[in-house]
Amino acid sequence: MDDYNIIRSRLSRKITREGTTLEVLIYRVEGDEAWTLEAIDHEGASTVWDETFVTEQDALNEVFQTIASGGMSGFVRDHIQRLH
């Protein structure tokens, strides 16, 4: 099994809105240029975007746009989900 070094973006953070907190993770595999975006809710449910992002700022902008258009309730699920 291959081991990969994961690079976590300095833009990863917790975001709280509407009484809900998300842990926003922006990361990439060392040597890969594309950034992955993942949001984890208070119950540990994960939302991972299918698309990757050229920059870590693009990934952060996407999560803020998603919150602005659908609110935080779109992230609170009983099951793992994938967006985009």
N, C-alpha and C positions, 0 to 999 in steps of 0.2 A: 504494500500500500504506500502510495506517495504521500509525503508530508508537504504541506504548503504553508508558506509564511504569509499570514494575512496582515495587510497594512490597514489600520483603522484611521479614518480621517479625523482630523482635529475638529471638523464641523459636526461630528456625531454629538448628539445632545439629547436631553429630555425636554419635551414640549408639553406644557399643561394648558389646556383650554377646556371650557365647558365642564370643569370638574374631572376631566380625564387626563391622565398622563401617558404619553407615549415615549418609549425610548427609541430614538431614531439612530440607526446605525448606517454609516456610509463606509464601505470598505472595498478593498480589491486584493487580489492575489499578487504578491510580489512578482514583478516582471510583466504583469498585465497592465494595460493602460486604462481599461474600463472600470468604472466605479459601480458598485451594487448598492441599492437602497433597500433597507429593511426597517419596518416599524413594528415594535413589540408593545402590546397593550399591557394593562395592569394584571391580566390573568396569564400572561406569557404567550398569548396567541400572536403569531407572526404574519405580517403582510410583507411579501417580497415582490418587488417590481420585476416583471419579465425583461423589460428593457434595461440596458446598462447606460451609464452616463459618461460623457467625455471628461467632465470635470466634477469634482466633489461639490462645487457650488451649484452646478446644474442639478445634482441629486437633491441638495437641500432645497433649492427653489421648487422642485417638483413636489416635495412633501408639503411645503407651505401652500402651493397652488391647490393641491388635493384637499387640504384642510379648509381653505377659503371656499372652494366650490361645494364640498360635501359635508363639512363639519367633522368633528372628532368621532361622531357616532359611526361613521363609515369604517372606522378601524376596529371597533369593539365587536368582536365576533366570537362565536363558540368554536370555530374551526379555523385551521390554517387556510389562508386565502392568498391568491396571487392577483396582482393588478397589472393592467396594461399588457 
